[in-house]
Amino acid sequence: MGPASDSDIALIELKAHQLWQLVVQDRFDWTQFSKAKNAETVGEWVDKLESHRLSTGKCSQDTFSKFWRKAVFDRMDPSKPLTQSIVLATVLETKENTWSRRRACQALAVLAKFAGIEIDLSPYSGGYGINSVVRRELPTDDEIISWYENVTNPPWQRIFARIAVFGLRPSESFHFEMIDDHTARVIDAKTKRPRETKAFHPSWGESWNLKGDEPNVTWRNASELSNRIRVQLKRHGVTCERYDLRHAWCVRSSVYPYRIPVSVAARWAGHSPDVHQNIYNRWIRSDQEKDIYETLALGN
């Protein structure tokens, strides 16, 4: 706070020894020094943050429940006061340089700021990024056609077709309406609002099994429905990952062969242009790169 006299320093040193004695005796408690000593509990702050984010449209109920509460906030004792120490301890429980650590830092930073607790979690976020993601091998058009033909159960073939033709998140295939042969309306899994998307290839939209009833399944949330879709399609011989069909649609629509502007394709896909470009268009296959060069550079 300013210049200190010799007597001030002596008192500070004495206090330091007293604090260390508490640590050694396992009696040290950060709440004795935290500004949040008399604040509300972890559970109360989390509930307030949830209400705030839902009322301002910053996320959906499913997103907050899955990616905020269950993934991060449930690691803390809801009955304890929210303090700097409990926030940092929760971050350090996660493994370094992982998506879990990065997500914990992001969510807890928002919670701390909302509660008026000053803490910088950026040094703990680690080096996780898009370069840490395992490379995706996107399916070819021939593989997608073969899988479609091998799904002999009509309702599940319909679900596969909707995901592949319109680049849907798996759960969106159950909230689906055809407008015309090339256009569909879905309920966006992130925003819970309607959006329109387009068929790529258009010929698939014209000829594939897209209209009709969905399989008779029960689920509690989008994640469970997505897992159910993955299991059922795997039983019918579809070997790609759940989001590979969506990734393939993004590349097909905005890179090759259709070259739709990224800003437009991203709107149809229900995410930002940055996400479309940096995440989805990242996995262009080598054969596609060859075709792009021969088409655009050589004019073949």
Secondary structure, DSSP 8 states (H G I E B T S, - for coil): -----HHHHHHHHHHHHHHHHHHHTT---GGGT-TTTTS-BHHHHHHHHHHHHHHTTSS-HHHIIIIIIITTGGGS-TTSB--HHHHHHHHHTS-TTSHHHHHHHHHHHHHHHHHT-----GGGS-S-SGGGS-------HHHHHHHHHH--SHHHHHHHHHHHHHT--GGGGGSEEEEETTEEEEE-TTT-SEEEEE-SSHHHHHHS--SS-------SSHHHHHHHHHHHHHHTT--S-TTHHHHHHHHHHHTSSS---HHHHHHHHTS-HHHIIIIIGGG--HHHHHHHHHHHTS--
